[in-house]
């Protein structure tokens, strides 16, 4: 849908229209009211980041704008971020759009604002829509003709210090912290035994080095070329992404590693947030078809050496064969589903059969504040 068409959509009560840079202060205030805790960052500190995401990202496209819901009095009560991403299907260029920063004023959630924002987004000119959502979002998405990719919604986890990892999971599920001191000696002993067994990752046979945007670009072109659906990057966009991810420290220290074989050739790479003492989250991992196992082992050893209790990430179908042999668990944690929508059946079919190169770089996970 064009910006002109969006401007006309609405009613006397409110309307959906494209977000402009002048809207950022109001959107930042909305974000603080919804997600702030009253003592966090004020809206003026959130605004520069939102400006970068909405208005300064390297893929910004006026034909695929982010959206706001504006009431008749001019007040913005809803927002749906849209980040265009170039992709290709069988070598043919297509346009994808990722949703992010979807929010509606708390006292207006019974209105049609959220529904109209989603409707306007799905009516856009993109060939593929990608979103992440909980069970409620999934039901709404599917009601508008979208689908859920069950395969790409799965996660894998490799426990490195299994007792501490289990304790971390229990804490997330409401485990009382008063038990920690009582269990700490048992946890330490259990993990000490585990590190002498199969849970300790073997020393990698391949070597690691610095992963630059240029190396990543060459690797993506080479290693994702056999997928029907794949992202299309340039060096400028990758540099922007890597620099931004390095600045975001909520998940840990951002590490980017290229893994090389004995001939010095890139066998694969990984990008992840190292979180010593906790689970570390993978952003992207890729490898040659004959090297996925060794690249995984390099990642596991790197995270274990730096004190992580586990490594976890979204499932890539190419890892299905290598990961189980390396003590990985497959699961859906009850959190985000990958939601997809397209008017082109061949796009959906590529995703459903696992013939797509889609990592967290091509999703909204990294965008949140």
C-alpha positions as CSV (number, residue, x, y, z in Angstrom):
1,X,0.0,0.0,0.0
2,X,1.3,3.5,-0.9
3,X,1.8,6.2,1.6
4,X,-1.1,8.1,-0.1
5,X,-3.3,5.1,0.3
6,X,-2.4,4.8,4.0
7,X,-3.1,8.4,4.6
8,X,-6.7,7.9,3.4
9,X,-7.3,4.8,5.4
10,X,-9.2,5.5,8.7
11,X,-12.3,7.1,10.0
12,X,-13.5,10.0,12.0
13,X,-12.3,8.1,15.1
14,X,-8.7,7.6,13.9
15,X,-6.5,6.6,11.0
16,X,-3.4,4.6,10.1
17,X,-0.7,6.7,8.3
18,X,3.0,6.4,7.6
19,X,5.3,7.3,10.4
20,X,7.5,10.4,9.8
21,X,10.5,11.6,11.7
22,X,8.4,14.3,13.4
23,X,6.4,11.5,15.1
24,X,9.5,10.1,16.9
25,X,9.0,12.1,20.2
26,X,5.4,10.9,20.4
27,X,6.3,7.3,19.6
28,X,9.1,7.5,22.2
29,X,6.7,8.7,24.8
30,X,4.3,5.9,23.9
31,X,7.1,3.4,24.2
32,X,8.0,4.7,27.7
33,X,4.4,4.5,28.9
34,X,4.0,1.0,27.7
35,X,7.4,-0.6,28.4
36,X,8.9,1.8,30.9
37,X,9.1,1.0,34.6
38,X,8.9,4.6,35.8
39,X,12.6,4.7,36.6
40,X,14.1,3.7,33.3
41,X,15.3,5.7,30.4
42,X,13.1,8.7,29.6
43,X,11.6,9.2,26.2
44,X,14.3,11.6,25.1
45,X,16.9,8.9,25.5
46,X,14.8,6.3,23.6
47,X,14.1,8.7,20.7
48,X,17.6,8.6,19.1
49,X,17.5,4.8,18.9
50,X,13.9,4.8,17.5
51,X,15.0,7.4,14.9
52,X,17.8,5.1,13.8
53,X,15.5,2.1,13.5
54,X,12.6,3.8,11.9
55,X,14.2,6.5,9.7
56,X,17.9,5.8,9.3
57,X,18.3,2.1,8.7
58,X,20.0,1.3,5.4
59,X,16.9,-0.4,3.9
60,X,14.4,2.5,4.5
61,X,11.9,2.6,1.7
62,X,9.1,5.1,1.4
63,X,6.9,2.4,-0.3
64,X,7.2,0.3,2.9
65,X,6.9,2.8,5.7
66,X,6.5,2.2,9.4
67,X,3.0,3.0,10.6
68,X,1.3,4.9,13.3
69,X,-2.4,5.0,14.4
70,X,-3.4,8.6,15.0
71,X,-6.7,9.6,16.7
72,X,-8.9,12.4,15.5
73,X,-7.2,14.9,17.9
74,X,-3.7,14.1,16.5
75,X,-2.6,11.9,19.4
76,X,-0.6,8.8,18.4
77,X,-1.9,5.7,20.3
78,X,-0.3,3.0,18.2
79,X,2.8,2.1,16.2
80,X,4.0,-0.7,14.0
81,X,7.6,-0.6,12.9
82,X,8.4,-1.9,9.4
83,X,11.9,-2.6,8.3
84,X,12.2,-3.5,4.6
85,X,14.8,-6.2,3.7
86,X,16.0,-7.2,0.2
87,X,15.9,-10.9,-0.4
88,X,15.9,-13.2,-3.4
89,X,13.8,-16.3,-4.3
90,X,15.6,-18.6,-6.8
91,X,17.8,-15.7,-7.8
92,X,14.8,-13.3,-8.4
93,X,14.8,-10.2,-6.2
94,X,11.9,-9.8,-3.8
95,X,11.1,-7.4,-1.0
96,X,10.6,-8.6,2.5
97,X,9.3,-6.5,5.5
98,X,10.0,-7.2,9.1
99,X,7.7,-5.9,11.8
100,X,9.0,-4.5,15.1
101,X,8.1,-2.2,17.9
102,X,4.4,-3.0,17.7
103,X,2.5,-1.2,20.5
104,X,-0.8,0.3,21.3
105,X,-1.7,2.6,24.2
106,X,-2.9,0.5,27.2
107,X,-6.2,2.2,27.5
108,X,-6.9,1.9,23.8
109,X,-6.2,-1.8,23.3
110,X,-10.0,-2.6,23.1
111,X,-10.1,-0.3,20.1
112,X,-9.5,-1.3,16.5
113,X,-6.1,0.4,16.4
114,X,-4.0,-2.9,16.6
115,X,-6.2,-4.6,14.0
116,X,-6.0,-1.7,11.6
117,X,-2.2,-1.4,11.9
118,X,-1.8,-5.1,11.1
119,X,-4.3,-4.9,8.2
120,X,-2.5,-1.9,6.7
121,X,0.9,-3.6,7.0
122,X,-0.2,-6.8,5.4
123,X,-1.8,-4.8,2.5
124,X,1.6,-3.4,1.7
125,X,3.6,-4.0,-1.4
126,X,6.1,-6.4,0.1
127,X,6.4,-9.9,-1.2
128,X,7.1,-11.4,2.2
129,X,6.0,-10.3,5.7
130,X,8.0,-11.5,8.7
131,X,7.0,-11.1,12.4
132,X,7.6,-12.7,15.8
133,X,4.8,-13.0,18.2
134,X,3.3,-14.9,21.2
135,X,0.3,-17.1,21.1
136,X,-2.1,-14.2,21.0
137,X,-0.2,-12.5,18.1
138,X,-0.1,-15.8,16.3
139,X,-3.9,-16.1,16.4
140,X,-4.4,-12.6,15.2
141,X,-1.8,-13.1,12.4
142,X,-3.4,-16.3,11.2
143,X,-6.9,-14.7,11.3
144,X,-5.6,-12.3,8.6
145,X,-4.4,-15.0,6.4
146,X,-0.9,-15.4,7.7
147,X,0.9,-18.6,8.7
148,X,3.3,-19.8,11.4
149,X,6.6,-21.4,10.4
150,X,6.8,-24.2,13.0
151,X,10.3,-25.3,11.8
152,X,11.9,-21.8,12.1
153,X,10.1,-21.2,15.4
154,X,12.1,-24.1,17.0
155,X,15.2,-23.4,19.2
156,X,18.2,-25.5,20.0
157,X,20.2,-25.3,23.3
158,X,23.5,-26.8,24.1
159,X,24.0,-27.0,27.9
160,X,27.7,-26.4,28.9
161,X,27.3,-26.3,32.6
162,X,24.1,-28.4,33.0
163,X,23.4,-27.9,36.7
164,X,23.7,-24.1,36.5
165,X,21.7,-24.1,33.3
166,X,18.8,-25.9,35.0
167,X,19.0,-23.5,37.8
168,X,18.8,-20.6,35.3
169,X,15.7,-22.1,33.7
170,X,14.0,-22.6,37.2
171,X,14.7,-19.0,38.1
172,X,13.0,-17.8,34.9
173,X,10.0,-19.9,35.9
174,X,9.7,-18.3,39.3
175,X,12.1,-20.4,41.4
176,X,12.8,-18.7,44.7
177,X,16.3,-17.2,44.9
178,X,16.5,-18.4,48.6
179,X,17.2,-21.9,47.3
180,X,20.3,-20.8,45.3
181,X,22.6,-20.7,48.3
182,X,21.4,-24.1,49.5
183,X,22.0,-25.7,46.1
184,X,25.1,-23.9,45.1
185,X,27.6,-26.6,46.5
186,X,25.6,-29.3,44.7
187,X,25.5,-27.3,41.5
188,X,29.2,-26.7,41.6
189,X,30.0,-30.4,42.2
190,X,27.6,-31.5,39.5
191,X,29.1,-29.1,36.9
192,X,32.6,-30.1,37.9
193,X,31.8,-33.7,37.2
194,X,30.0,-32.8,33.9
195,X,33.0,-30.9,32.6
196,X,35.0,-34.1,32.8
197,X,32.4,-35.9,30.7
198,X,30.7,-35.4,27.3
199,X,29.3,-32.0,28.4
200,X,32.7,-30.4,28.1
201,X,33.1,-29.3,24.5
202,X,36.2,-30.8,22.8
203,X,39.0,-28.5,21.8
204,X,38.2,-27.4,18.3
205,X,40.3,-28.6,15.4
206,X,39.6,-25.5,13.3
207,X,40.9,-22.0,14.0
208,X,38.9,-18.9,14.7
209,X,39.5,-15.3,13.6
210,X,37.8,-11.9,13.3
211,X,34.7,-11.8,11.2
212,X,34.5,-8.6,9.3
213,X,31.5,-7.3,7.3
214,X,33.5,-8.0,4.1
215,X,34.2,-11.7,5.1
216,X,30.5,-12.1,6.2
217,X,29.3,-10.7,2.9
218,X,31.4,-13.1,0.9
219,X,30.4,-16.0,3.1
220,X,26.7,-15.2,2.8
221,X,26.9,-15.1,-1.0
222,X,28.8,-18.4,-1.0
223,X,27.1,-20.4,1.7
224,X,23.5,-19.3,1.4
225,X,23.4,-19.6,-2.4
226,X,21.9,-23.1,-2.3
227,X,18.8,-21.9,-0.5
228,X,15.7,-21.0,-2.5
229,X,15.0,-18.0,-0.2
230,X,18.0,-15.9,1.0
231,X,18.7,-12.4,2.2
232,X,20.6,-10.0,0.0
233,X,23.2,-7.7,1.8
234,X,25.8,-5.2,0.8
235,X,28.9,-4.3,2.8
236,X,27.4,-1.0,4.0
237,X,24.3,-2.6,5.5
238,X,26.3,-5.4,7.2
239,X,28.7,-2.8,8.7
240,X,25.7,-0.9,10.1
241,X,24.2,-4.1,11.5
242,X,27.4,-5.3,13.1
243,X,28.2,-1.9,14.7
244,X,24.7,-1.6,16.0
245,X,24.7,-5.2,17.5
246,X,28.1,-4.5,19.2
247,X,26.6,-1.4,20.9
248,X,23.7,-3.5,22.3
249,X,24.9,-5.1,25.5
250,X,21.7,-6.3,27.2
251,X,22.3,-9.9,26.1
252,X,26.1,-9.8,26.8
253,X,29.2,-9.1,24.8
254,X,28.8,-9.4,21.0
255,X,31.3,-11.8,19.5
256,X,31.8,-12.4,15.8
257,X,34.1,-15.3,14.7
258,X,35.0,-16.8,11.3
259,X,36.1,-20.4,11.5
260,X,38.8,-21.5,9.1
261,X,40.0,-24.9,8.0
262,X,43.6,-26.2,7.7
263,X,43.9,-24.5,4.3
264,X,42.9,-21.1,5.8
265,X,39.5,-21.1,4.0
266,X,36.3,-20.1,5.8
267,X,34.4,-23.2,6.8
268,X,31.7,-21.1,8.5
269,X,31.1,-18.4,11.1
270,X,29.0,-17.5,14.1
271,X,27.7,-14.3,15.8
272,X,26.5,-14.5,19.4
273,X,26.1,-12.7,22.6
274,X,28.4,-14.1,25.3
275,X,26.9,-14.1,28.7
276,X,29.3,-15.5,31.3
277,X,27.4,-17.2,34.1
278,X,24.2,-17.4,32.0
279,X,22.9,-18.7,28.7
280,X,24.5,-17.1,25.6
281,X,22.3,-16.3,22.6
282,X,23.3,-17.0,19.0
283,X,22.4,-14.4,16.4
284,X,23.6,-16.3,13.3
285,X,25.6,-19.5,12.5
286,X,26.4,-20.8,9.1
287,X,28.8,-23.3,7.7
288,X,29.7,-25.4,4.6
289,X,27.7,-28.6,4.4
290,X,30.7,-30.6,5.5
291,X,31.6,-28.4,8.4
292,X,28.5,-27.5,10.4
293,X,29.5,-29.9,13.2
294,X,33.0,-28.4,13.5
295,X,31.7,-24.9,13.5
296,X,29.2,-25.8,16.2
297,X,32.0,-27.3,18.3
298,X,34.1,-24.2,17.9
299,X,31.2,-22.1,19.1
300,X,30.5,-24.4,22.1
301,X,34.1,-24.4,23.2
302,X,34.4,-20.6,22.8
303,X,31.3,-20.1,25.0
304,X,32.4,-22.7,27.5
305,X,35.9,-21.2,27.8
306,X,34.4,-17.8,28.6
307,X,32.0,-19.1,31.3
308,X,28.6,-19.5,29.6
309,X,26.3,-22.1,31.1
310,X,24.6,-22.8,27.8
311,X,24.4,-21.7,24.2
312,X,21.0,-21.3,22.5
313,X,19.7,-20.1,19.2
314,X,17.0,-20.4,16.6
315,X,17.0,-23.5,14.5
316,X,18.6,-23.6,11.1
317,X,17.5,-26.7,9.2
318,X,21.1,-27.4,8.1
319,X,22.1,-27.9,11.8
320,X,19.4,-30.6,12.3
321,X,21.9,-33.4,11.4
322,X,24.9,-32.1,13.3
323,X,23.4,-30.7,16.5
324,X,21.9,-33.8,18.1
325,X,25.3,-35.6,18.0
326,X,26.7,-32.7,20.1
327,X,24.2,-32.9,23.0
328,X,21.8,-30.2,21.7
329,X,18.2,-30.0,22.8
330,X,15.4,-29.0,20.4
331,X,12.4,-27.1,21.8
332,X,10.0,-24.3,21.6
333,X,10.3,-22.2,24.7
334,X,6.7,-20.9,24.7
335,X,7.9,-17.5,23.5
336,X,8.0,-16.1,20.0
337,X,6.7,-17.8,16.9
338,X,7.9,-17.0,13.5
339,X,5.0,-15.5,11.6
340,X,5.0,-15.3,7.8
341,X,2.6,-13.9,5.2
342,X,2.9,-13.8,1.4
343,X,0.6,-13.6,-1.6
344,X,3.1,-15.8,-3.4
345,X,2.8,-19.5,-2.6
346,X,6.3,-20.3,-3.7
347,X,7.7,-18.0,-1.0
348,X,5.8,-19.7,1.7
349,X,6.6,-23.2,0.4
350,X,10.4,-22.4,0.5
351,X,10.1,-21.5,4.2
352,X,7.8,-24.4,5.1
353,X,10.2,-26.9,3.6
354,X,13.3,-25.4,5.3
355,X,14.8,-24.0,2.1
356,X,15.3,-20.5,3.5
357,X,18.3,-18.8,5.0
358,X,16.7,-17.0,7.9
359,X,18.5,-16.1,11.1
360,X,18.0,-13.5,13.8
361,X,19.6,-10.9,11.6
362,X,16.6,-11.3,9.3
363,X,14.1,-11.0,12.2
364,X,13.1,-8.5,14.9
365,X,14.8,-10.1,17.9
366,X,17.8,-7.7,17.7
367,X,15.7,-4.6,17.1
368,X,14.1,-4.2,20.5
369,X,15.4,-1.6,23.0
